[in-house]
Each structure stands twice: as C-alpha cells, then as structure tokens.
Amino acid sequence: MRETGMVPVFYHQDAEVAKNVIKACYDGGVRVFEFTNRGDYAHEVFAEVNKWVEKNCPEMIMGVGTVVDPATAALYLQLGANFIVGPNFNPAICEICNRRLVPYSPGCGSVSEINNAQAMGCDVTKVFPAGNVGGPSFVKNVMAPLRWSNIMVTGGVAPEKENLETWIKAGVLCVGMGSKLFPKEVVAAKDWKAISDKCAEALGYIAAARG
C-alpha cells in the first residue's frame, strides 16, 4: 500500500471476469488488490480467483473488503486473504486478524474511531466514505495531531491528476478506487488494456504527487 499508493477495489460474480480485471491491473503496475465481499457466494469466487492469482500474478497481494463481522474475516483468512478491509470498525475483527498477523483496515469516520482502531493494532485505517466525512481537508487535519497515522481513503477518489494530487498532498498513505477505475461499460466490453492503461496513469499521478 505504501509503495504503490493505490488499492483497486472490485467485485464480480464471474470468476473469469475478476481474473481478467486483476491481471489487467497487474499489467498496469498494481501490486495490491481488494476483492470485495459483495455478492452471494463471493467467498467461492475469491477462493478460485486467489489460487489463480498466486500462479499468474505472483507479486500481487490479495485482500478482501466489505468485511463487517469476525466470522466473515475468519472465512476469508482461511481462503488466503492477505489483509482484511471493512466499511466500519469492528474490534472483534481485530482479534481474528491479529492472531494470524494479518492486517485489518477498518472504515473510520472520526478522529476517535481512527485512534481507537490504532489502539487495537490497526496499522492502516480507512477513512470512509472519504468524500463525505470531510475530504482531503479532514485527512490533513487528522494528520496534524495523529502524525503517525497511515490513512487509506476510499469514496470520492478518482483516477485523475488533480484529485489524486489533492489526496496525496493531504497526507494519505494510499487511495482505494472502484467504479471509476473500472467503468461498467469497459468491463462489459472486456477492454482489459483500457484498465491497464488507466491503472498505469493513476499510479503515475500518485508517484508524481509524492515528488
């Protein structure tokens, strides 16, 4: 997360589509990917996809998002998830992940939530929905008293130069992006090169903003 600065966020019920999207991101320079737990039998899709990724995208670090309870976290850890992400902060998930030394990045919307998550061992906290809880100015103001924080933002992030520069300058560790990185029409058209190009472009903007 720190090295590349971007975590694509994606779910599709068709494992083959998911594989192609992940490979496209990989070809575009992405090395950490969040598969979201958003559909029925999503864990079965992840199980198949993750095994495929291990062979075909060996440097990719695969995690699972939209995890709101410890049972779901445990299920995905058993299927090989390398990190867990949630839209909310559930301390019970910390216990599950800490036992396996797997990072848990909970969704937080206040200074207290971020601080409490850090106290429970969360090295990276996710500000979500970032565009609604205050945007880049919220992150900048949080980083002043909590300067050691590693903040990932999701929601309100776009693969555009000005948008990414603003978030990076505010002090985020990395950004998470979903629908704007994978427009439905692009996925439907199976234009995998367009996804690779968009990822490479976004990573370039992040690297430039970091200076």
C-alpha positions, -999 to +999 in steps of 0.1 A: +000+000+000+028+024+009+049+015-021+024+019-049-001+042-032-032+027-048-056-002-040-081-011-067-115-023-052-135-047-073-161-075-072-177-095-100-197-127-096-180-142-126-146-155-116-132-152-152-141-115-153-125-110-120-093-128-131-091-106-162-096-074-143-069-083-117-045-093-145-052-060-162-044-042-130-013-062-125-001-054-160-007-017-152+016-019-122-008-027-094+006-049-067-022-049-040-058-056-048-090-056-027-117-081-037-150-070-022-173-094-004-205-080-020-224-109-035-238-143-028-211-170-029-185-142-031-161-164-010-163-191-035-154-167-063-125-154-042-112-189-035-110-197-072-096-163-082-070-162-054-055-196-064-053-184-100-036-151-089-009-169-069+002-186-102-004-159-127+002-127-108+028-138-082+036-104-069+000-094-063-011-091-026-048-100-024-071-088+003-108-088+009-130-058+016-166-052+028-160-074+058-182-064+088-180-093+112-153-117+126-169-148+111-165-135+076-130-123+083-120-158+095-136-174+064-115-152+041-083-157+061-088-194+056-091-188+019-057-169+018-066-133+022-035-112+030-054-083+045-090-075+056-108-042+050-142-031+063-165-001+058-169+000+096-147-006+126-155-038+145-130-045+173-139-082+172-123-085+137-090-071+152-088-102+174-093-126+145-067-108+123-041-102+150-040-139+158-029-145+123-008-114+120-029-103+091-036-065+087-071-052+093-080-018+078-114-007+093-135+021+079-134+051+102-152+085+100-139+103+131-107+110+150-119+088+178-125+059+155-091+062+139-074+064+173-094+035+188-086+014+157-049+022+161-051+012+198-064-022+187-035-028+164-048-015+130-017-001+112-037+013+083-071+029+089-095+036+061-114+069+060-148+060+045-167+074+028-138+099+024-156+123+002-185+126+027-167+128+060-146+158+051-124+150+021-087+159+019-090+186+045-103+161+070-072+139+064-049+169+066-064+180+099-063+145+114-027+140+104-017+171+124-023+156+159-021+119+148+010+124+126+019+087+128-013+076+111-014+056+080-046+066+063-062+050+032-091+068+017-120+052-003-150+071-017-146+104-035-114+092-052-109+093-089-081+083-113-075+119-123-044+140-118-059+168-097-080+145-075-051+122-067-026+151-061-050+166-036-053+134-016-016+127-016-007+162-006-032+159+023-010+131+037-028+098+028-008+066+027-028+053-002-061+056-020-087+030-028-107+031-061-135+011-075-161+021-101-142+050-115-112+027-122-135+000-137-164+016-156-191-009-162-190-003-200-153-010-201-157-043-181-187-053-203-166-047-234-138-067-219-114-039-228-087-051-204-060-029-219-080+002-211-080-009-174-042-015-175-037+019-191-059+037-165-040+020-136-006+029-150-019+065-155-032+068-119+000+053-104+020+078-124+000+107-110+005+093-074+042+089-079+045+125-093+025+139-064+047+122-039+075+140-057 
